Amino acid sequence: MTRDSRDTSTVGRRLRGGIVGGGRGAFIGAVHRIAAELDGQALIVAGAMSSDPLTAELSAQDWFLDRSYGSYQQMALGEASRPDGIDFVIVATPNHLHVPVAKAFIEAGIHVICEKPLALTLAEGEVLASLVNSSRLVFALTHTYTGYPMVREARDRVAGGEVGGIRKVLVEYQQDWLMMPLENNGNKQAEWRTDPARAGIGGSLGDIGTHAANLLEFVSGLQIDSLCADLSTWVAGRRLDDDANVLVRLSNGAKGVLVCSQIACGEANNLNLRIYGTEGGLEWRQEEPNTLLFKPAGAPARILRAGGGYLSDASRSVTRIPSGHPEGYLEAFATLYRGFIADIRRSAAGESLVRDYPTIEDGVRGLRFIEKAVASSSLGTKWMTMRDGSGSICDRENH
């Protein structure tokens, strides 16, 4: 039996999900499971949760999964041949496995939701994008912060013209968890994130800088047109950047600054976005995610709270609890799954997809951002264009 020869209707049932990676010792696997199952639309039933067979089996037992596999290849083939096989797979592996795992399940006819960055290299990501775009499958990328209700509110207000023409953007993502060489002390998460063979050419830039870039573009509705980056590696012996400072120009001519760091002492997960336009400004902080500051020109700043009846449909439609009750990271993650699962149902019904979640195209843009920033820094902080894949250097006089 193949995927194309069996009933793939999703009517009247929860979707069945699977996961590759995310087993014991991994933070993100449990987050994916909670988010996927939060709205009652899906259940995780199968997994290949580690490259170590024992860890994979024990992790599956921890989750009470129906089926455990020794490899993602076995899982893709096995699930595609079952009448009750999974509808989608979660790719929660280190970066170097994103493309081979996603490719195996796409070729098996199974929808994919994948961790970021999309791939090790831009070229690899573009090949995967071609495969996804030639299929009829749904592909989502987990830029989680786009799922917050007040981020959706900010985006709606920008799109509605309430800040006017955007002139300046500031986005920062600061952490301190890699201040010390944890990769040398047995920390599994630090070990692979600082290894170019598994993480790619960007360290903090790929891990959290791509989140900052995606959030900036998501809310502003603009794209980063060019950039000038200064990357640093402060911890002795580390092979990838742990701090980055990037000047950006947006597609409408606006200017901005993107900062990301994993050696910023005292910072836990400090993601902030500020947007300034001709008619007003907006400010959102991930550590206080239920609040959005709106600063109209010539008037007092307004404090907007998640769940308020005065908010847009875009915000209220992804708010699960009454105003005054905090929503957070897990709910934002679940919002991406809500849109992803809804599109899988639309796909099964032959309907058009809505794609109100980060897509394969966002993944490719993230990889281009990494590549251009690394190139810019290595060339002595030269301006680089994001408008094509040629790697050309912008004329400094034009900026």
TIKOLPA-633846 format. One record per residue: z, x, y of N, C-alpha, C in turn; residue in three letters. Coordinates in steps of 0.1 Angstrom, whole numbers, padded with zeros to 4 digits, always signed. Example, Ala and Ser with C-alpha at 12.3 -4.5 7.8 and 13.67 -1.06 7.14 Angstrom:
BEGIN
+0078+0132-0057+0078+0123-0045+0078+0132-0033ALA;+0071+0128-0022+0071+0137-0011+0079+0129+0000SER;
This chain:
BEGIN
+0000+0008-0012+0000+0000+0000+0000+0009+0012MET;-0008+0005+0022-0008+0013+0035-0004+0004+0046THR;-0002+0010+0058+0003+0002+0069-0007-0009+0073ARG;-0020-0005+0072-0030-0015+0076-0032-0026+0067ASP;-0027-0025+0054-0030-0035+0044-0018-0044+0042SER;-0007-0044+0050+0004-0052+0047+0007-0060+0060ARG;+0016-0070+0059+0019-0078+0070+0028-0071+0080ASP;+0024-0069+0092+0032-0062+0102+0037-0072+0113THR;+0037-0085+0110+0042-0095+0119+0057-0092+0122SER;+0061-0094+0135+0075-0091+0139+0081-0105+0143THR;+0075-0116+0140+0080-0129+0143+0093-0132+0135VAL;+0103-0137+0142+0115-0142+0134+0123-0132+0128GLY;+0123-0119+0132+0131-0109+0125+0134-0098+0135ARG;+0145-0090+0132+0148-0078+0139+0137-0067+0135ARG;+0134-0059+0144+0125-0047+0140+0134-0037+0132LEU;+0127-0030+0123+0133-0020+0115+0130-0006+0121ARG;+0140+0002+0124+0138+0015+0130+0142+0026+0121GLY;+0137+0038+0124+0141+0050+0117+0143+0061+0127GLY;+0150+0071+0122+0152+0083+0131+0150+0096+0124ILE;+0144+0105+0131+0142+0119+0126+0151+0128+0135VAL;+0160+0136+0129+0169+0143+0137+0181+0135+0141GLY;+0190+0140+0150+0201+0132+0155+0213+0131+0145GLY;+0213+0140+0135+0224+0139+0125+0237+0146+0130GLY;+0246+0149+0121+0259+0155+0124+0257+0167+0133ARG;+0265+0167+0144+0265+0178+0153+0256+0176+0165GLY;+0248+0165+0165+0239+0162+0176+0245+0150+0184ALA;+0244+0152+0197+0249+0141+0206+0240+0129+0207PHE;+0227+0132+0208+0218+0121+0212+0214+0111+0201ILE;+0216+0115+0188+0213+0106+0178+0221+0093+0178GLY;+0234+0094+0180+0242+0082+0181+0239+0073+0193ALA;+0235+0080+0204+0232+0073+0216+0219+0064+0213VAL;+0209+0070+0207+0197+0063+0203+0201+0051+0195HIS;+0209+0052+0185+0212+0041+0176+0219+0030+0184ARG;+0229+0033+0192+0236+0023+0199+0226+0015+0208ILE;+0217+0023+0215+0208+0017+0225+0198+0008+0218ALA;+0193+0013+0206+0183+0005+0199+0188-0008+0194ALA;+0201-0008+0190+0207-0020+0184+0214-0029+0194GLU;+0216-0024+0206+0225-0031+0216+0221-0046+0218LEU;+0208-0049+0220+0204-0062+0223+0201-0071+0211ASP;+0204-0065+0199+0202-0073+0187+0188-0075+0182GLY;+0179-0067+0188+0165-0068+0185+0160-0059+0174GLN;+0168-0049+0170+0164-0039+0160+0176-0034+0152ALA;+0173-0028+0141+0184-0022+0132+0178-0009+0127LEU;+0186+0002+0128+0181+0015+0122+0184+0015+0107ILE;+0174+0016+0099+0176+0015+0085+0172+0027+0077VAL;+0166+0037+0083+0161+0049+0075+0162+0061+0084ALA;+0163+0073+0078+0163+0085+0085+0160+0098+0077GLY;+0155+0108+0085+0155+0121+0080+0162+0129+0091ALA;+0175+0129+0089+0184+0132+0101+0187+0147+0102MET;+0182+0156+0094+0184+0170+0095+0174+0177+0086SER;+0171+0190+0090+0163+0198+0082+0171+0203+0070SER;+0184+0203+0071+0193+0206+0059+0195+0194+0051ASP;+0191+0194+0038+0192+0182+0030+0206+0176+0029PRO;+0216+0185+0027+0229+0179+0026+0234+0173+0039LEU;+0231+0179+0051+0235+0173+0063+0227+0160+0066THR;+0215+0160+0061+0207+0148+0063+0213+0136+0055ALA;+0217+0139+0043+0222+0129+0034+0236+0124+0039GLU;+0244+0133+0043+0258+0129+0048+0256+0122+0061LEU;+0247+0126+0070+0245+0118+0082+0240+0104+0080SER;+0231+0102+0070+0227+0089+0067+0238+0081+0061ALA;+0247+0087+0053+0259+0080+0048+0268+0076+0059GLN;+0270+0084+0069+0278+0081+0081+0273+0068+0088ASP;+0260+0067+0088+0254+0055+0095+0251+0044+0086TRP;+0254+0045+0073+0252+0035+0063+0237+0030+0063PHE;+0228+0040+0064+0214+0038+0063+0210+0033+0049LEU;+0200+0025+0049+0195+0021+0036+0187+0032+0028ASP;+0181+0041+0036+0172+0051+0030+0174+0064+0038ARG;+0175+0075+0030+0175+0088+0036+0165+0097+0029SER;+0158+0105+0038+0147+0114+0033+0150+0128+0036TYR;+0145+0137+0028+0147+0151+0029+0138+0158+0040GLY;+0128+0151+0044+0119+0156+0054+0112+0145+0062SER;+0107+0148+0074+0101+0137+0082+0087+0134+0075TYR;+0081+0143+0069+0068+0141+0062+0070+0130+0051GLN;+0080+0132+0043+0083+0123+0032+0087+0109+0038GLN;+0094+0109+0049+0098+0097+0055+0085+0089+0061MET;+0076+0096+0067+0065+0089+0073+0056+0083+0062ALA;+0054+0090+0051+0046+0085+0040+0053+0074+0033LEU;+0066+0076+0030+0074+0066+0023+0075+0053+0030GLY;+0078+0054+0043+0080+0041+0051+0067+0034+0053GLU;+0056+0041+0054+0043+0035+0056+0038+0027+0044ALA;+0044+0031+0032+0040+0025+0019+0049+0013+0015SER;+0059+0010+0023+0068+0000+0019+0065-0013+0026ARG;+0066-0024+0019+0065-0037+0026+0075-0040+0036PRO;+0087-0033+0035+0098-0035+0044+0100-0021+0052ASP;+0089-0014+0054+0090-0001+0061+0093-0003+0075GLY;+0097+0008+0082+0101+0008+0096+0090+0004+0105ILE;+0093-0002+0116+0083-0006+0126+0082+0006+0136ASP;+0093+0013+0138+0092+0024+0148+0101+0035+0144PHE;+0098+0047+0149+0107+0059+0146+0112+0065+0159VAL;+0124+0070+0159+0130+0077+0170+0129+0092+0167ILE;+0123+0100+0176+0122+0114+0175+0133+0120+0183VAL;+0143+0125+0176+0155+0131+0183+0158+0145+0178ALA;+0147+0152+0177+0148+0166+0172+0148+0176+0184THR;+0150+0189+0182+0147+0199+0192+0132+0198+0196PRO;+0129+0203+0208+0116+0201+0214+0104+0205+0205ASN;+0105+0216+0198+0094+0222+0190+0089+0212+0179HIS;+0097+0203+0175+0093+0193+0165+0088+0180+0170LEU;+0089+0178+0183+0085+0165+0188+0070+0161+0184HIS;+0061+0170+0186+0047+0167+0184+0044+0166+0169VAL;+0048+0175+0160+0045+0173+0146+0052+0161+0140PRO;+0064+0157+0144+0070+0145+0139+0063+0133+0144VAL;+0061+0132+0157+0054+0121+0163+0040+0119+0157ALA;+0033+0130+0155+0019+0129+0149+0020+0124+0135LYS;+0029+0128+0127+0030+0123+0113+0032+0108+0113ALA;+0040+0102+0122+0043+0088+0122+0032+0080+0128PHE;+0025+0086+0139+0014+0079+0145+0003+0078+0134ILE;+0000+0088+0127-0010+0088+0117-0006+0078+0105GLU;+0007+0076+0104+0011+0066+0094+0011+0052+0099ALA;+0007+0050+0112+0007+0037+0118+0020+0031+0123GLY;+0029+0040+0127+0043+0036+0130+0045+0040+0145ILE;+0050+0030+0153+0053+0032+0167+0064+0043+0169HIS;+0063+0049+0181+0072+0061+0183+0079+0060+0196VAL;+0092+0063+0196+0100+0066+0208+0106+0080+0207ILE;+0103+0088+0217+0105+0103+0216+0114+0108+0227CYS;+0122+0118+0224+0130+0125+0234+0120+0133+0242GLU;+0126+0138+0254+0118+0146+0263+0123+0160+0263LYS;+0115+0170+0268+0101+0169+0271+0093+0166+0259PRO;+0081+0161+0262+0072+0156+0252+0068+0166+0241LEU;+0066+0179+0245+0061+0189+0236+0066+0203+0241ALA;+0062+0213+0233+0065+0227+0238+0056+0231+0249LEU;+0043+0227+0249+0033+0231+0259+0025+0219+0264THR;+0019+0221+0275+0011+0211+0281-0001+0208+0272LEU;-0007+0219+0267-0019+0217+0258-0015+0209+0246ALA;-0004+0211+0240+0001+0204+0228+0003+0189+0232GLU;+0009+0187+0243+0012+0173+0248-0001+0165+0250GLY;-0011+0172+0256-0024+0165+0258-0031+0161+0245GLU;-0029+0169+0235-0035+0166+0222-0028+0153+0216VAL;-0015+0153+0218-0007+0142+0213-0011+0129+0221LEU;-0013+0131+0234-0016+0119+0242-0030+0113+0238ALA;-0039+0122+0235-0052+0117+0230-0051+0109+0217SER;-0042+0114+0208-0040+0107+0196-0033+0093+0198LEU;-0023+0093+0207-0017+0080+0210-0026+0071+0217VAL;-0034+0075+0226-0043+0066+0233-0055+0061+0225ASN;-0058+0068+0214-0068+0064+0205-0063+0054+0194SER;-0050+0053+0194-0044+0044+0184-0040+0030+0191SER;-0035+0021+0183-0030+0008+0189-0015+0008+0189ARG;-0009+0020+0190+0005+0021+0188+0012+0022+0202LEU;+0025+0018+0202+0034+0019+0213+0041+0032+0213VAL;+0041+0039+0224+0048+0052+0225+0056+0052+0238PHE;+0069+0055+0236+0078+0056+0248+0085+0069+0248ALA;+0089+0074+0260+0096+0086+0262+0109+0083+0269LEU;+0120+0089+0264+0133+0085+0269+0138+0092+0281THR;+0131+0089+0292+0137+0093+0305+0146+0082+0309HIS;+0159+0083+0304+0169+0073+0304+0172+0067+0318THR;+0172+0075+0328+0177+0071+0341+0168+0060+0347TYR;+0156+0058+0343+0147+0048+0348+0152+0034+0343THR;+0162+0034+0334+0166+0021+0329+0178+0015+0336GLY;+0184+0022+0346+0195+0016+0353+0191+0005+0362TYR;+0198-0006+0363+0195-0017+0372+0193-0013+0386PRO;+0201-0004+0392+0200-0001+0406+0189+0009+0408MET;+0184+0016+0398+0172+0024+0400+0160+0015+0400VAL;+0160+0004+0392+0150-0006+0393+0150-0013+0407ARG;+0162-0015+0412+0163-0021+0425+0157-0012+0436GLU;+0160+0001+0435+0155+0010+0445+0140+0011+0444ALA;+0134+0011+0432+0120+0011+0431+0114-0002+0437ARG;+0120-0013+0434+0114-0026+0440+0115-0026+0455ASP;+0125-0020+0461+0126-0020+0476+0116-0011+0482ARG;+0113+0001+0475+0103+0010+0480+0089+0003+0479VAL;+0087-0003+0467+0074-0010+0465+0072-0021+0475ALA;+0083-0028+0479+0082-0039+0488+0081-0035+0503GLY;+0081-0022+0505+0080-0017+0519+0092-0016+0527GLY;+0104-0018+0521+0116-0018+0529+0120-0005+0535GLU;+0116+0006+0529+0119+0019+0535+0107+0024+0544VAL;+0096+0016+0544+0084+0021+0551+0077+0032+0544GLY;+0070+0040+0552+0062+0051+0546+0072+0062+0543GLY;+0072+0067+0530+0081+0078+0526+0077+0091+0533ILE;+0087+0098+0538+0085+0111+0545+0092+0122+0538ARG;+0104+0119+0532+0112+0130+0526+0119+0125+0514LYS;+0120+0134+0503+0127+0130+0491+0136+0142+0487VAL;+0148+0139+0483+0157+0149+0478+0163+0145+0464LEU;+0161+0153+0454+0166+0149+0441+0173+0162+0435VAL;+0185+0160+0429+0192+0171+0423+0198+0166+0410GLU;+0198+0175+0400+0205+0173+0388+0213+0186+0384TYR;+0226+0185+0386+0235+0196+0385+0245+0194+0373GLN;+0246+0205+0365+0255+0205+0354+0262+0219+0354GLN;+0273+0221+0346+0279+0234+0345+0281+0238+0331ASP;+0276+0231+0321+0279+0233+0307+0274+0246+0301TRP;+0264+0252+0308+0258+0265+0304+0262+0276+0313LEU;+0273+0275+0320+0278+0286+0328+0281+0298+0320MET;+0285+0297+0308+0289+0308+0299+0278+0308+0287MET;+0277+0319+0280+0267+0321+0270+0271+0314+0257PRO;+0271+0300+0258+0275+0292+0246+0266+0294+0234LEU;+0254+0298+0237+0244+0300+0226+0248+0311+0217GLU;+0256+0320+0222+0261+0332+0214+0274+0329+0206ASN;+0279+0317+0208+0292+0313+0203+0292+0302+0193ASN;+0280+0299+0187+0279+0289+0177+0277+0275+0182GLY;+0275+0273+0195+0272+0259+0200+0257+0256+0197ASN;+0256+0246+0188+0243+0242+0183+0233+0237+0194LYS;+0239+0229+0203+0230+0224+0214+0226+0234+0223GLN;+0235+0244+0227+0231+0255+0236+0221+0264+0229ALA;+0223+0266+0216+0215+0276+0209+0200+0272+0209GLU;+0197+0260+0206+0182+0257+0206+0177+0254+0220TRP;+0185+0250+0229+0180+0247+0243+0177+0260+0251ARG;+0183+0271+0246+0180+0284+0253+0171+0293+0245THR;+0164+0287+0235+0155+0295+0226+0141+0290+0229ASP;+0133+0299+0235+0119+0295+0239+0111+0290+0227PRO;+0113+0294+0215+0106+0290+0203+0109+0275+0200ALA;+0120+0270+0204+0124+0256+0201+0124+0248+0213ARG;+0127+0253+0225+0128+0245+0237+0116+0245+0246ALA;+0107+0256+0245+0096+0257+0253+0098+0267+0264GLY;+0090+0267+0274+0090+0277+0285+0100+0274+0296ILE;+0106+0262+0296+0115+0258+0306+0129+0256+0300GLY;+0139+0261+0306+0153+0259+0302+0159+0247+0309GLY;+0167+0249+0320+0172+0238+0327+0160+0229+0333SER;+0149+0236+0336+0138+0229+0341+0132+0219+0332LEU;+0132+0222+0319+0127+0213+0309+0137+0203+0305GLY;+0150+0207+0304+0160+0198+0299+0164+0188+0309ASP;+0166+0191+0321+0171+0182+0331+0162+0181+0343ILE;+0154+0192+0346+0145+0191+0357+0134+0181+0356GLY;+0130+0179+0343+0119+0168+0341+0125+0154+0343THR;+0138+0152+0341+0144+0139+0344+0144+0137+0359HIS;+0147+0148+0367+0147+0147+0381+0133+0143+0387ALA;+0123+0150+0382+0110+0148+0386+0105+0134+0383ALA;+0108+0130+0370+0104+0116+0366+0111+0105+0375ASN;+0124+0107+0378+0131+0097+0386+0125+0097+0400LEU;+0122+0108+0405+0116+0108+0419+0103+0101+0419LEU;+0094+0103+0409+0081+0096+0409+0083+0081+0406GLU;+0092+0078+0397+0094+0064+0393+0098+0056+0404PHE;+0108+0060+0412+0113+0052+0423+0104+0052+0435VAL;+0098+0064+0438+0090+0065+0450+0076+0058+0448SER;+0071+0057+0436+0058+0052+0433+0047+0063+0436GLY;+0052+0075+0440+0043+0086+0443+0043+0096+0432LEU;+0034+0105+0433+0033+0116+0423+0035+0130+0431GLN;+0041+0139+0423+0042+0153+0429+0028+0159+0429ILE;+0024+0162+0440+0010+0167+0442+0009+0182+0441ASP;+0020+0189+0446+0020+0204+0445+0035+0208+0446SER;+0037+0220+0442+0051+0225+0441+0052+0240+0443LEU;+0064+0245+0447+0067+0259+0448+0081+0261+0443CYS;+0082+0269+0432+0094+0270+0425+0100+0284+0425ALA;+0113+0284+0425+0121+0297+0424+0131+0294+0412ASP;+0128+0300+0401+0137+0299+0389+0146+0311+0387LEU;+0158+0308+0382+0167+0319+0380+0174+0318+0366SER;+0178+0330+0361+0186+0330+0349+0198+0338+0352THR;+0209+0331+0353+0222+0338+0358+0230+0344+0347TRP;+0229+0338+0335+0237+0343+0324+0230+0354+0317VAL;+0236+0366+0316+0230+0378+0311+0226+0376+0296ALA;+0213+0380+0294+0208+0379+0280+0201+0366+0277GLY;+0202+0356+0286+0196+0343+0284+0181+0344+0286ARG;+0173+0338+0278+0159+0339+0278+0151+0329+0286ARG;+0158+0318+0290+0152+0308+0298+0160+0305+0311LEU;+0153+0299+0321+0160+0296+0333+0172+0287+0331ASP;+0183+0289+0339+0194+0280+0339+0197+0274+0353ASP;+0187+0277+0362+0188+0272+0376+0175+0272+0382ASP;+0171+0261+0389+0158+0260+0395+0159+0253+0409ALA;+0151+0259+0418+0150+0253+0432+0135+0251+0434ASN;+0131+0239+0437+0116+0236+0438+0113+0228+0450VAL;+0104+0233+0458+0099+0225+0470+0087+0217+0464LEU;+0086+0204+0469+0075+0196+0464+0068+0189+0475VAL;+0055+0186+0473+0047+0178+0482+0043+0166+0474ARG;+0044+0154+0479+0040+0142+0472+0026+0138+0476LEU;+0021+0128+0468+0007+0124+0470+0003+0117+0483SER;+0014+0113+0490+0011+0107+0504+0014+0117+0515ASN;+0017+0130+0511+0020+0140+0521+0034+0142+0524GLY;+0043+0133+0518+0057+0135+0520+0062+0148+0514ALA;+0073+0153+0519+0078+0166+0514+0092+0164+0508LYS;+0096+0173+0499+0109+0171+0493+0114+0184+0486GLY;+0126+0183+0481+0133+0193+0474+0138+0188+0460VAL;+0136+0195+0450+0141+0192+0436+0149+0204+0432LEU;+0162+0201+0429+0171+0212+0424+0176+0208+0410VAL;+0177+0217+0401+0183+0214+0388+0191+0227+0384CYS;+0202+0225+0378+0210+0237+0374+0220+0233+0363SER;+0222+0243+0354+0232+0241+0343+0243+0251+0344GLN;+0243+0258+0356+0254+0267+0359+0261+0264+0372ILE;+0261+0251+0376+0267+0247+0388+0282+0243+0385ALA;+0291+0252+0388+0305+0251+0385+0311+0238+0390CYS;+0317+0231+0381+0324+0218+0385+0316+0206+0384GLY;+0303+0207+0380+0294+0195+0379+0293+0191+0365GLU;+0294+0178+0362+0293+0173+0348+0278+0168+0346ALA;+0274+0158+0353+0261+0152+0351+0257+0146+0365ASN;+0256+0155+0375+0254+0150+0388+0239+0149+0392ASN;+0234+0137+0389+0220+0134+0392+0220+0125+0405LEU;+0214+0130+0415+0213+0122+0428+0199+0121+0433ASN;+0196+0110+0439+0182+0108+0445+0184+0102+0459LEU;+0177+0108+0469+0177+0102+0482+0162+0102+0487ARG;+0159+0090+0492+0145+0088+0497+0146+0083+0512ILE;+0138+0090+0521+0138+0086+0535+0124+0082+0539TYR;+0123+0071+0545+0111+0066+0550+0111+0062+0565GLY;+0100+0056+0570+0099+0053+0584+0108+0041+0588THR;+0112+0033+0578+0120+0021+0581+0134+0021+0575GLU;+0137+0031+0566+0150+0031+0560+0151+0042+0550GLY;+0163+0043+0544+0166+0053+0534+0173+0046+0522GLY;+0172+0053+0511+0179+0049+0498+0186+0060+0492LEU;+0198+0058+0486+0206+0068+0480+0212+0063+0467GLU;+0210+0070+0456+0216+0065+0443+0221+0078+0436TRP;+0233+0076+0429+0240+0086+0422+0242+0082+0408ARG;+0239+0090+0398+0240+0086+0384+0255+0085+0380GLN;+0263+0092+0386+0277+0091+0382+0284+0079+0388GLU;+0278+0072+0397+0282+0059+0403+0270+0050+0402GLU;+0265+0047+0390+0252+0041+0388+0251+0026+0393PRO;+0262+0020+0395+0261+0005+0398+0260+0003+0413ASN;+0259+0014+0421+0258+0013+0436+0245+0019+0441THR;+0239+0012+0450+0227+0017+0457+0230+0016+0472LEU;+0228+0027+0479+0230+0026+0494+0216+0024+0500LEU;+0215+0014+0508+0203+0011+0516+0206+0013+0530PHE;+0198+0021+0537+0201+0025+0551+0190+0021+0560LYS;+0189+0009+0564+0178+0004+0573+0179+0011+0587PRO;+0168+0013+0593+0167+0020+0606+0174+0011+0616ALA;+0183+0017+0624+0189+0010+0635+0200+0000+0631GLY;+0204+0000+0618+0214-0009+0614+0224-0002+0605ALA;+0236-0009+0602+0245-0002+0593+0240-0001+0579PRO;+0245+0009+0572+0241+0011+0558+0247-0001+0550ALA;+0240-0005+0540+0244-0016+0531+0247-0010+0517ARG;+0258-0015+0512+0262-0011+0498+0258-0022+0489ILE;+0249-0019+0480+0244-0029+0471+0250-0026+0457LEU;+0254-0037+0450+0261-0035+0437+0253-0042+0426ARG;+0253-0036+0415+0246-0041+0403+0251-0055+0400ALA;+0242-0064+0396+0246-0078+0392+0246-0088+0404GLY;+0245-0083+0416+0246-0092+0428+0234-0102+0428GLY;+0237-0114+0432+0227-0124+0433+0216-0121+0443GLY;+0219-0112+0452+0210-0109+0463+0199-0098+0459TYR;+0201-0093+0447+0192-0083+0442+0179-0088+0437LEU;+0169-0079+0434+0156-0083+0430+0156-0087+0415SER;+0145-0095+0411+0144-0098+0397+0143-0085+0389ASP;+0137-0075+0394+0135-0062+0387+0148-0056+0383ALA;+0159-0058+0391+0172-0053+0388+0180-0063+0380SER;+0180-0076+0383+0188-0086+0376+0183-0088+0362ARG;+0170-0085+0359+0164-0088+0346+0169-0077+0336SER;+0174-0066+0341+0179-0056+0332+0194-0054+0333VAL;+0201-0064+0339+0215-0064+0340+0221-0073+0330THR;+0230-0067+0322+0236-0075+0310+0249-0082+0313ARG;+0257-0077+0323+0270-0082+0325+0272-0086+0339ILE;+0283-0095+0342+0285-0100+0356+0288-0088+0366PRO;+0284-0091+0378+0287-0082+0389+0302-0078+0389SER;+0304-0065+0392+0318-0060+0392+0322-0054+0379GLY;+0315-0056+0368+0317-0050+0355+0307-0038+0354HIS;+0312-0026+0352+0303-0014+0352+0294-0014+0340PRO;+0281-0011+0343+0271-0008+0333+0268+0007+0334GLU;+0264+0013+0323+0263+0027+0324+0251+0033+0315GLY;+0253+0045+0310+0242+0052+0304+0237+0045+0292TYR;+0246+0040+0283+0241+0033+0271+0233+0021+0274LEU;+0237+0013+0284+0229+0002+0288+0215+0006+0293GLU;+0215+0016+0302+0203+0021+0307+0193+0026+0296ALA;+0199+0032+0286+0191+0037+0275+0186+0024+0267PHE;+0194+0014+0266+0190+0002+0259+0179-0005+0266ALA;+0179-0004+0279+0168-0010+0287+0154-0005+0283THR;+0154+0008+0281+0141+0014+0276+0137+0008+0263LEU;+0147+0007+0254+0144+0001+0241+0140-0013+0242TYR;+0146-0021+0251+0142-0035+0252+0128-0036+0256ARG;+0123-0028+0265+0109-0028+0269+0100-0023+0258GLY;+0104-0012+0251+0097-0007+0240+0095-0017+0228PHE;+0106-0023+0225+0106-0033+0214+0098-0045+0217ILE;+0099-0050+0230+0091-0061+0234+0076-0058+0233ALA;+0072-0046+0236+0058-0042+0235+0053-0041+0221ASP;+0062-0037+0212+0059-0037+0198+0056-0051+0193ILE;+0064-0060+0197+0061-0074+0194+0048-0079+0200ARG;+0046-0075+0213+0033-0079+0219+0021-0073+0211ARG;+0023-0061+0207+0012-0054+0200+0009-0061+0187SER;+0020-0065+0180+0018-0072+0167+0011-0086+0169ALA;+0013-0092+0181+0008-0105+0184-0006-0104+0191ALA;-0011-0092+0192-0024-0090+0199-0024-0092+0214GLY;-0012-0091+0220-0011-0093+0234-0011-0079+0242GLU;-0014-0080+0255-0014-0068+0263+0000-0062+0264SER;+0001-0049+0265+0014-0043+0267+0018-0042+0281LEU;+0031-0043+0284+0037-0043+0297+0040-0028+0302VAL;+0045-0020+0293+0049-0006+0295+0058-0004+0306ARG;+0069-0011+0306+0080-0010+0317+0090+0001+0312ASP;+0085+0012+0307+0093+0023+0302+0085+0036+0304TYR;+0090+0047+0304+0082+0059+0305+0073+0061+0293PRO;+0060+0065+0295+0050+0065+0285+0045+0079+0282THR;+0035+0080+0274+0030+0093+0270+0024+0100+0283ILE;+0019+0093+0292+0014+0099+0304+0025+0105+0312GLU;+0037+0099+0313+0048+0105+0319+0052+0118+0312ASP;+0051+0118+0299+0054+0130+0292+0045+0141+0295GLY;+0032+0138+0296+0022+0149+0300+0025+0154+0314VAL;+0028+0145+0323+0032+0149+0337+0044+0158+0337ARG;+0054+0155+0329+0066+0163+0328+0062+0177+0323GLY;+0054+0178+0313+0049+0192+0308+0042+0199+0319LEU;+0033+0192+0326+0026+0199+0337+0036+0204+0348ARG;+0046+0196+0351+0056+0200+0360+0063+0213+0356PHE;+0067+0214+0343+0073+0226+0338+0063+0238+0339ILE;+0051+0236+0334+0041+0247+0334+0039+0252+0348GLU;+0037+0243+0358+0034+0248+0371+0046+0254+0378LYS;+0058+0249+0375+0070+0255+0381+0072+0269+0376ALA;+0071+0271+0363+0072+0284+0357+0062+0294+0362VAL;+0050+0289+0363+0039+0298+0369+0042+0301+0383ALA;+0046+0292+0391+0049+0294+0405+0059+0305+0407SER;+0070+0303+0399+0081+0313+0400+0077+0327+0396SER;+0069+0327+0385+0065+0340+0379+0056+0348+0389SER;+0049+0340+0397+0039+0346+0407+0046+0349+0420LEU;+0059+0348+0421+0066+0351+0433+0067+0339+0442GLY;+0070+0327+0436+0071+0314+0443+0059+0311+0451THR;+0048+0310+0444+0035+0305+0450+0034+0290+0449LYS;+0027+0284+0459+0024+0270+0458+0014+0268+0447TRP;+0016+0257+0438+0007+0254+0427+0004+0239+0429MET;-0009+0236+0425-0013+0222+0426-0010+0215+0412THR;-0006+0202+0413-0004+0194+0401-0016+0185+0398MET;-0026+0186+0406-0037+0177+0406-0047+0179+0395ARG;-0047+0191+0388-0055+0193+0377-0048+0203+0368ASP;-0054+0206+0356-0047+0215+0347-0052+0229+0348GLY;-0059+0233+0359-0065+0246+0360-0055+0257+0363SER;-0043+0254+0368-0034+0264+0371-0037+0271+0384GLY;-0045+0265+0393-0049+0271+0405-0038+0272+0415SER;-0038+0281+0424-0028+0283+0434-0032+0277+0447ILE;-0024+0269+0453-0027+0263+0466-0027+0273+0477CYS;-0035+0271+0487-0035+0280+0499-0022+0278+0506ASP;-0014+0288+0509-0002+0287+0516-0003+0281+0530ARG;-0015+0283+0536-0017+0278+0550-0018+0263+0550GLU;-0021+0257+0539-0023+0243+0538-0010+0235+0536ASN;+0001+0243+0536+0014+0237+0533+0024+0241+0544HIS;
